[in-house]
Structure formats: C-alpha cells, structure tokens
Amino acid sequence: MAASKPVEPQSGSGLPRWQLALLVGTPIVLGVGAIYLWNRSRTKEKQSKRDGERKTPEGSASPVQGQTQQDGAANRAAREQDMSPLDRAQGAKNKGNKYFKASKYEQAIQCYTEAISLCPKEQKGDLSTFYQNRAAAYEQQMKWAEVVEDCTRAVELNPRYVKALFRRAKAQERLDKKKECLEDVTAVCILEAFQNQQSMLLADKVLKQLGKEKAKEKYKNREPLMPSPQFIKSYFSSFTDDIISQPLQKGEKNDEDKDKEGEAAEVTESSGYLKAKQYMEEENYDKIISECTKEVESRGKHMAEALLLRATFYLLIGNAAAAQPDLDQVINMESANVKLRANALIKRGSMYMQQQQPHLSTQDFNMAAEIDTQNADVYHHRGQLKILLDQVEEAVGDFDECIRLRPDSALAQAQKCFALYRQAYTGSNPSQVQTAMDGFEDVIRRFPKCAEGYALYAQALTDQQQFGKADEMYDKCIELEPDNATTYVHKGLLQLQWKQDLDMGLELISKAIEIDNKCDFAYETMGTIEVQRGNLDKAIDMFNKAINLAKSEMEMAHLYSLCDAAYAQTEVAKKYGLKPPTL
C-alpha cells in the first residue's frame, strides 16, 4: 500500500507470496528461514513416525531377555554376576524405561544414572543413549538446565545425535537461550534434510523471535535514511489525488518565473512549504522536512500541506513515530482540504498495516472512504490492504470503484487482474486462471506504457511456467523503467528458475544494486542466493546491508531472521561439519 509495487498476503516467513512463487519448486531457496517454509509446504499430509513428539526414551522397556517375574532373587543375582558391564547397564536402562512409561520419572532417573555409571566409557553410542534417556526424564520434570547438561554429554559422545540435539534445543528455548536453541535446531533440520515438521516449526519460531527482538532495538536507534530517488518517485506515483505531490501551480510561482517556460520555477516567497515543493521538483529530498518544519512553526497558510508532506517524508525515511503526530493533526483538522485528510488517512492506514495492526488500518481506510467518496486513491490503496488480508473479493470491488472514478488508472486495472489471478491460482481453478491471464493481455494492450502491468503479468506467467514470455514482460518493464532496480532482481530470479543460470541471475541482481545501491530487496535476494551457494559470510554481509536499508521494523525483523539463519549455519558447520546441499 502507498507504493507502486504489488502486494500479496504475507507468508509465515515474512516474505510476500508473490516473491516466494518465483522460488518455490526451484533449487534456489530463501535462506534457512525460508528453507523451513519451503520444505514445510512440500511435507505430505501423512507425516512419518518421526514427526511425532519425541518424549519417550530409547530402547526397549521390557526386562532383559529370559528374565521373568518367577525368577527368584538368587537366580537374578547369579545371572547378573555372569553379565558384562554393558549388559548390566542395558538392564538398568530397560528398567528405567519401564518406570518412564509408568510416569515414575524419579525412579527412571535413578535407573538411567545407574546405567551411566555401569557403562564402559568406550561404549560411546550406548552411553550417549543413557544420557539422552535421562534428559528425557528431566524434561518431564521441567528441569531444563539438567536436560541441557545431559543432552550436551550425549552430543559430545555422538555429535550427530538428532534426538539429543532437538531435546537440547527445546530446553534452550525454555531457558530463553534463543541463539543456542537456533544452532541446535538448525543442526537437526540439516540432519533430517528438512523433513521434520516439529524441528522446522521450532526453528521458524525462534528465528521470528530473534528477528523481532533485534529489529526492535536496531529500529529504535537507527539513523534515518532517505530512500533512492527512484523509490520516492515510485511511491508518489501510486497516488493520483495527492495534492502535495503535484507540481507547483502558477499562483505559487513568482511573476518572473511564469515567463520562463521549460525552466524550474524559483520560489522567492517566504513559505517553507513552497520551498519544499520546489525541492521536490529538483529531487533535493533531504531539505524537505526542514522546510516543512519552518512552515509549521510559522503557522503559515500552507500548514496542513506542510504537515502532510513532512509526515510523508518521515514515513519514507522510516520514522513512523515522528510521522504519526503530523498525520493525526491533519486528519483532525476539519478546516483542511478533504483530499489532504483522506491522503493522511491512507498513509496512516498503511503505516498501521506495516506495524501489523490491521484493525486500525481498516478503520482509517474506511474513514477515508467516508469523508472523500470520490477519491480514487482511497479505493486503490484499500484494495491493496484487502489483498494483504486475503479478502480478495472485497479487494476487487475496491479496484472496480477506483477504475470507475479513474478509468485511466492502469495500475488499478493491473492489480485487479493480479488479485483475480491469485484467487484462481490458489483455488486451483484453471478456467478462472485463464480468464485472469486474458485480462492481463487486455491491460498491457490498452496501457502499453504501464510497467506494473507487465511486471504483474510476468509474475503470473512465471507461476504458469511460461518462462520465455515472462522474460519478455520483464524486458518490457526495463525498457519503460530502466532505473527500476526491482525489475532486474525479478528478472534475475527468473533466470535461476528457468535456465538454472546462476551467473546470469547474479549479474542481473548486481545490476540492480549498481542502479540503486539502496535497493534492500536486491541485497536480500543476493544474500539468499549466497546462502544456497554456501558462501555464508558473504550472505550475512548482504543481509546486514539490507537491514540497514529496511524501511519498517517488520521488514527489519524478517531480514534479521534470514541473517540469523545464515549465521546459525556457519556455527553448525564449525561445530559439526554440517552443511545443507549447495548449488
């Protein structure tokens, strides 16, 4: 919302589904965090037995072979004399297993302790099992420190002991040791080839928690960063009824400038807002907030416009806390132009959605529709909100209303087609999919200068594995908007999926960074590819660059998750020599 790029409902990884659609089913996967999601989406409904909760200890719970309740104490003692230390340890373990199944955990622990003391030290496999079994009993007593200690001993004896690693991961989570938990569960995921639902869900959960914690701290103390001019122009192009983004009007220029056709007007009036508008035309964006502040402090005649323009640039640099009071003031300013108030509501609603407050976001969009019923922007951006909320039918209704008010709105027409396509695609309705594809053809025929129409069509074509035509559509986008870095990233991903051409894919993504060194999506994508190539240090560097460019706390949290996943892989590789398959 409040942006020109397409939006889709968010997936569990934090990535839009329309991005995942380019990757799912290909050798390229978005880092460890997305690997969990990728494999989860391919897990069959019928899970293997190992997907069950790992609660039970290992080994049979039955007595040592030949031993019956009729045996006398003397016979048992004699038999034990003839048994090897390992057999006696196994007997103690089996007895512990019986107690465990009877929920007598203290007695089970005593038996496992006896097994550990009896077991010859060179029998590392058996000894690791005994420690792991005792850890299972401690787990039932919620003695997490003891669980960690015993699982650690088990792993020291058997470094690839999945059950002990996973049990330790769960205990580490209980002890709020998220980093240690993540390393253990990453090792488990790799050892199990990402086939166990439980371990993937735990990894996903911990990655999200770590991401949120780090993003909260980083975002609070981050230095505001102005996005690239291309991003800013793309942002404002998604509005058609936005007064503050319109060029200076004749009445706002001085007499001398009115005669200078083709030249930028110079504002001589002592209006901070008009100077800010001048800087907008010159793409001198860094000076806009300060000029708007002058207008607000002087309570000039353009105060409402200055508040809204300042709030917009606060949002663009990622300072939502500073933007909200300005937006609130404009919204509550009943004397202000209704289009200013509606625009402020759209932007505040978009901000709430970024903050994962969909209820407040919906309220703002509905209020905007009530106060300015003929504002096409309200319906366009509310339609995007509805897509995020998986309310596709309502989204299509909003796009239709936008189109009714502005029949020349190519972007709304393209996004309506995309919404209908996603609904048909996820609902596995071939006839409706074809209808949506025909709709895209109609949009690009009627609006051949709309780059977004080609981009959205390319994404749908990629879903349909019509790679050659999708590539043509991306070429059209680049022809129309050669400075749009995001298109180069998507075209690069297409090369990876279509031709498995890693060099071409990386070349295109590098080109995106060359065009716009503030394109966080390019750094993120480069990082995910480097993860798959096994270049984890380079991947972490790419993710960190994307983190520094993130425009919202939610975006930053997702990027931290990817970075932490890559870092966990480096630690697992050092400790256990474990690496997932690489390209």
Summary of the structure (lengths in Angstrom):
residues: 583
radius of gyration: 30.4
end to end distance: 35.1
largest distance: 117.7
contacts: 2020
relative contact order: 0.10
helix: 70%
strand: 0%
